[in-house]
């Protein structure tokens, strides 16, 4: 592994641990692909910094277990936004 890859892995790992960020958040912050971030923090980081890898793994597992909740909340917000754009007479007919 190149020094630059090892350094990037550690930077990404520290960011994820410090902020609780998702792989997507980290990729967006550093301007690299989600695939690269995922490979860096799940494969390469394990080889170059095992203690940091174990902390990252905890955060990633937590994010994965909460993923369905975030998706549901996003869908709920999307449809609430659509409902707010409609006229008042449609709101009274809304099925709950």
MIGUNU-371002 format. One record per atom (N, C-alpha, C): atom name; x, y, z. Coordinates in Angstrom, 1 decimal. Atoms other than C-alpha are relative to their C-alpha. Example, Ala and Ser with C-alpha at 12.3 -4.5 7.8 and 13.67 -1.06 7.14 Angstrom:
<pts>
PT:markol:u:v:w
PT:N:0.9:-1.2:0.0 .
PT:CA:12.3:-4.5:7.8 .
PT:C:0.9:1.2:0.0 .
PT:N:-0.9:-1.1:0.0 .
PT:CA:13.7:-1.1:7.1 .
PT:C:-0.8:1.1:0.8 .
</pts>
This chain:
<pts>
PT:markol:u:v:w
PT:N:0.9:-1.2:0.0 .
PT:CA:0.0:0.0:0.0 .
PT:C:0.9:1.2:0.0 .
PT:N:-0.8:-1.3:0.1 .
PT:CA:1.3:3.5:-0.9 .
PT:C:-0.2:0.8:1.3 .
PT:N:0.2:-0.8:-1.1 .
PT:CA:1.9:6.0:1.8 .
PT:C:-1.2:0.9:-0.1 .
PT:N:1.2:-0.9:0.2 .
PT:CA:-0.7:8.3:0.3 .
PT:C:-1.3:-0.7:0.2 .
PT:N:1.2:0.8:-0.3 .
PT:CA:-3.3:5.5:0.4 .
PT:C:-0.2:-0.1:1.5 .
PT:N:0.1:0.2:-1.5 .
PT:CA:-2.5:4.8:4.1 .
PT:C:-0.4:1.3:0.7 .
PT:N:0.3:-1.3:-0.7 .
PT:CA:-2.7:8.5:5.0 .
PT:C:-1.5:0.3:-0.3 .
PT:N:1.4:-0.2:0.4 .
PT:CA:-6.1:8.8:3.1 .
PT:C:-0.9:-0.9:0.9 .
PT:N:0.8:0.9:-0.8 .
PT:CA:-7.4:5.8:5.0 .
PT:C:-0.2:0.5:1.4 .
PT:N:0.0:-0.4:-1.3 .
PT:CA:-6.5:7.2:8.3 .
PT:C:-0.8:1.3:0.1 .
PT:N:0.8:-1.3:0.0 .
PT:CA:-8.0:10.7:7.5 .
PT:C:-1.5:-0.3:-0.1 .
PT:N:1.5:0.4:0.2 .
PT:CA:-11.3:9.1:6.3 .
PT:C:-0.5:-0.7:1.3 .
PT:N:0.3:0.7:-1.2 .
PT:CA:-11.3:6.8:9.4 .
PT:C:-0.3:0.9:1.1 .
PT:N:0.1:-1.0:-1.1 .
PT:CA:-10.8:9.7:11.8 .
PT:C:-1.2:0.8:-0.2 .
PT:N:1.2:-0.9:0.3 .
PT:CA:-13.5:11.8:10.1 .
PT:C:-1.3:-0.8:0.3 .
PT:N:1.2:0.8:-0.3 .
PT:CA:-16.0:8.9:10.3 .
PT:C:-0.2:-0.2:1.5 .
PT:N:0.2:0.2:-1.5 .
PT:CA:-15.3:8.2:14.0 .
PT:C:-0.3:1.3:0.7 .
PT:N:0.2:-1.3:-0.7 .
PT:CA:-15.2:11.9:15.0 .
PT:C:-1.4:0.5:-0.2 .
PT:N:1.3:-0.7:0.4 .
PT:CA:-18.4:12.9:13.2 .
PT:C:-1.2:-1.0:0.0 .
PT:N:1.1:1.0:0.2 .
PT:CA:-20.4:9.6:13.0 .
PT:C:-0.5:0.0:-1.4 .
PT:N:0.4:-0.1:1.3 .
PT:CA:-20.5:10.2:9.3 .
PT:C:-0.2:-1.3:-0.7 .
PT:N:0.2:1.1:0.8 .
PT:CA:-21.8:7.8:6.7 .
PT:C:1.1:0.0:-1.1 .
PT:N:-1.0:0.1:1.1 .
PT:CA:-19.6:6.6:3.8 .
PT:C:-0.3:1.1:-1.0 .
PT:N:0.4:-1.0:1.0 .
PT:CA:-21.6:8.9:1.5 .
PT:C:0.4:1.4:0.5 .
PT:N:-0.4:-1.3:-0.5 .
PT:CA:-21.0:11.9:3.8 .
PT:C:1.5:0.2:-0.1 .
PT:N:-1.5:-0.1:0.1 .
PT:CA:-17.2:11.2:3.9 .
PT:C:0.4:0.2:-1.5 .
PT:N:-0.3:-0.2:1.4 .
PT:CA:-17.1:10.8:0.1 .
PT:C:-0.3:1.4:-0.5 .
PT:N:0.4:-1.3:0.4 .
PT:CA:-18.9:14.0:-0.4 .
PT:C:1.0:1.1:0.6 .
PT:N:-0.9:-1.0:-0.7 .
PT:CA:-16.7:15.9:2.1 .
PT:C:1.4:0.0:-0.7 .
PT:N:-1.4:0.1:0.6 .
PT:CA:-13.4:14.7:0.5 .
PT:C:0.0:-0.1:-1.5 .
PT:N:0.1:0.0:1.4 .
PT:CA:-14.6:14.6:-3.1 .
PT:C:0.5:-1.2:-0.7 .
PT:N:-0.4:1.2:0.6 .
PT:CA:-13.9:11.0:-3.8 .
PT:C:-1.3:-0.9:0.0 .
PT:N:1.1:0.8:0.2 .
PT:CA:-16.2:8.1:-4.7 .
PT:C:-0.3:-0.8:1.3 .
PT:N:0.4:0.8:-1.1 .
PT:CA:-18.2:6.1:-2.2 .
PT:C:0.7:-1.3:0.0 .
PT:N:-0.7:1.3:0.1 .
PT:CA:-16.6:2.9:-3.5 .
PT:C:1.5:0.1:0.6 .
PT:N:-1.4:-0.2:-0.5 .
PT:CA:-13.1:4.3:-2.7 .
PT:C:0.0:0.2:1.6 .
PT:N:0.1:-0.1:-1.4 .
PT:CA:-14.1:5.4:0.8 .
PT:C:-0.3:-1.3:0.7 .
PT:N:0.3:1.3:-0.6 .
PT:CA:-15.7:2.1:1.5 .
PT:C:1.1:-1.0:0.1 .
PT:N:-1.2:0.9:0.0 .
PT:CA:-12.7:0.1:0.4 .
PT:C:1.1:0.5:0.9 .
PT:N:-1.0:-0.5:-0.9 .
PT:CA:-10.4:2.4:2.3 .
PT:C:-0.2:-0.3:1.4 .
PT:N:0.3:0.2:-1.4 .
PT:CA:-12.2:2.1:5.6 .
PT:C:-0.3:-1.4:0.4 .
PT:N:0.4:1.3:-0.4 .
PT:CA:-13.2:-1.5:5.4 .
PT:C:1.2:-1.0:-0.3 .
PT:N:-1.1:1.0:0.3 .
PT:CA:-10.1:-3.2:3.8 .
PT:C:1.4:0.6:0.3 .
PT:N:-1.3:-0.6:-0.1 .
PT:CA:-7.1:-0.9:3.6 .
PT:C:0.3:0.4:1.5 .
PT:N:-0.2:-0.5:-1.4 .
PT:CA:-7.5:0.7:7.1 .
PT:C:0.3:-1.2:1.0 .
PT:N:-0.2:1.2:-0.9 .
PT:CA:-7.6:-2.8:8.7 .
PT:C:1.4:-0.4:0.0 .
PT:N:-1.4:0.4:0.1 .
PT:CA:-4.1:-3.4:7.4 .
PT:C:0.9:1.0:0.6 .
PT:N:-1.0:-1.0:-0.4 .
PT:CA:-2.5:-0.1:8.3 .
PT:C:-0.3:0.6:1.4 .
PT:N:0.3:-0.5:-1.4 .
PT:CA:-4.3:0.9:11.6 .
PT:C:-1.2:-0.7:0.6 .
PT:N:1.0:0.9:-0.6 .
PT:CA:-6.2:-1.9:13.3 .
PT:C:-0.9:0.7:1.1 .
PT:N:0.9:-0.6:-1.1 .
PT:CA:-7.4:0.1:16.4 .
PT:C:-1.0:1.0:-0.6 .
PT:N:0.9:-1.0:0.6 .
PT:CA:-8.9:2.9:14.2 .
PT:C:-1.0:-0.8:-0.8 .
PT:N:0.9:0.8:0.8 .
PT:CA:-10.4:0.3:11.9 .
PT:C:-1.2:-0.5:0.9 .
PT:N:1.1:0.6:-0.9 .
PT:CA:-12.3:-1.3:14.9 .
PT:C:-1.0:1.1:0.4 .
PT:N:0.9:-1.1:-0.4 .
PT:CA:-13.7:2.1:15.9 .
PT:C:-0.9:0.4:-1.2 .
PT:N:0.8:-0.3:1.2 .
PT:CA:-14.8:2.8:12.3 .
PT:C:-1.0:-1.0:-0.2 .
PT:N:0.9:1.1:0.2 .
PT:CA:-16.4:-0.6:12.1 .
PT:C:-1.2:0.2:0.9 .
PT:N:1.1:-0.2:-0.9 .
PT:CA:-18.6:0.3:15.1 .
PT:C:-0.9:1.1:-0.6 .
PT:N:0.8:-1.0:0.5 .
PT:CA:-19.7:3.5:13.5 .
PT:C:-0.8:-0.4:-1.3 .
PT:N:0.6:0.5:1.2 .
PT:CA:-20.4:1.8:10.1 .
PT:C:-1.1:-1.0:0.3 .
PT:N:1.1:1.0:-0.4 .
PT:CA:-22.4:-1.0:11.8 .
PT:C:-1.2:0.8:0.6 .
PT:N:1.1:-0.8:-0.6 .
PT:CA:-24.4:1.6:13.7 .
PT:C:-0.8:0.7:-1.1 .
PT:N:0.6:-0.7:1.1 .
PT:CA:-25.1:3.6:10.5 .
PT:C:-0.8:-1.0:-0.8 .
PT:N:0.7:1.0:0.8 .
PT:CA:-26.1:0.4:8.7 .
PT:C:-1.3:-0.5:0.7 .
PT:N:1.2:0.4:-0.7 .
PT:CA:-28.6:-0.6:11.5 .
PT:C:-1.0:1.1:0.0 .
PT:N:1.0:-1.1:0.0 .
PT:CA:-30.2:2.9:11.3 .
PT:C:-0.4:0.4:-1.4 .
PT:N:0.3:-0.4:1.4 .
PT:CA:-30.3:3.1:7.5 .
PT:C:-1.4:0.0:-0.3 .
PT:N:1.4:0.0:0.4 .
PT:CA:-33.9:2.0:7.2 .
PT:C:-0.8:1.1:0.7 .
PT:N:0.7:-1.1:-0.7 .
PT:CA:-35.0:4.6:9.7 .
PT:C:0.2:1.3:-0.7 .
PT:N:-0.2:-1.2:0.7 .
PT:CA:-33.3:7.4:7.8 .
PT:C:-0.7:0.0:-1.3 .
PT:N:0.7:0.1:1.3 .
PT:CA:-34.8:6.2:4.5 .
PT:C:-1.5:0.2:0.2 .
PT:N:1.5:-0.2:-0.3 .
PT:CA:-38.3:6.1:6.1 .
PT:C:-0.2:1.5:0.3 .
PT:N:0.1:-1.4:-0.4 .
PT:CA:-37.8:9.6:7.5 .
PT:C:0.1:0.9:-1.3 .
PT:N:-0.1:-0.8:1.2 .
PT:CA:-36.7:10.9:4.1 .
PT:C:-1.2:-0.1:-0.9 .
PT:N:1.2:0.2:0.7 .
PT:CA:-39.7:9.4:2.4 .
PT:C:-1.2:0.8:0.6 .
PT:N:1.0:-0.7:-0.7 .
PT:CA:-42.0:10.8:5.0 .
PT:C:0.1:1.5:-0.3 .
PT:N:-0.1:-1.4:0.2 .
PT:CA:-40.6:14.3:4.6 .
PT:C:-0.3:0.4:-1.5 .
PT:N:0.3:-0.2:1.4 .
PT:CA:-40.8:14.0:0.8 .
PT:C:-1.5:0.2:-0.3 .
PT:N:1.4:0.0:0.2 .
PT:CA:-44.5:13.3:0.9 .
PT:C:-0.7:1.1:0.8 .
PT:N:0.6:-1.1:-0.7 .
PT:CA:-45.2:15.9:3.5 .
PT:C:0.2:1.3:-0.7 .
PT:N:-0.3:-1.2:0.8 .
PT:CA:-43.5:18.5:1.3 .
PT:C:-1.0:0.1:-1.2 .
PT:N:1.0:0.0:1.1 .
PT:CA:-45.8:17.4:-1.6 .
PT:C:-1.3:0.4:0.5 .
PT:N:1.3:-0.3:-0.5 .
PT:CA:-48.8:17.7:0.6 .
PT:C:-0.1:1.5:0.3 .
PT:N:0.0:-1.5:-0.3 .
PT:CA:-47.9:21.3:1.6 .
PT:C:-0.2:0.8:-1.2 .
PT:N:0.1:-0.7:1.3 .
PT:CA:-47.8:22.3:-2.0 .
PT:C:-1.4:0.0:-0.6 .
PT:N:1.3:0.1:0.5 .
PT:CA:-51.4:21.3:-2.6 .
PT:C:-1.0:1.0:0.6 .
PT:N:1.0:-0.9:-0.5 .
PT:CA:-54.5:23.4:-2.1 .
PT:C:-0.7:-0.5:1.3 .
PT:N:0.6:0.4:-1.3 .
PT:CA:-56.4:23.4:1.2 .
PT:C:-1.1:-1.0:-0.1 .
PT:N:1.1:1.0:0.1 .
PT:CA:-59.3:21.3:-0.1 .
PT:C:0.5:-1.4:-0.1 .
PT:N:-0.5:1.3:0.0 .
PT:CA:-57.0:18.4:-0.7 .
PT:C:0.5:-0.5:1.3 .
PT:N:-0.5:0.3:-1.3 .
PT:CA:-55.6:18.5:2.8 .
PT:C:-1.1:-0.7:0.8 .
PT:N:1.1:0.5:-0.8 .
PT:CA:-59.1:17.8:4.3 .
PT:C:-0.3:-1.4:-0.5 .
PT:N:0.3:1.3:0.6 .
PT:CA:-59.4:14.7:2.0 .
PT:C:1.1:-1.0:0.2 .
PT:N:-1.2:0.8:-0.1 .
PT:CA:-56.0:13.3:2.9 .
PT:C:-0.3:-1.2:0.8 .
PT:N:0.2:1.3:-0.7 .
PT:CA:-56.1:9.6:3.9 .
PT:C:1.2:-0.2:1.0 .
PT:N:-1.1:0.2:-1.0 .
PT:CA:-54.1:8.9:7.1 .
PT:C:0.0:-1.5:0.4 .
</pts>
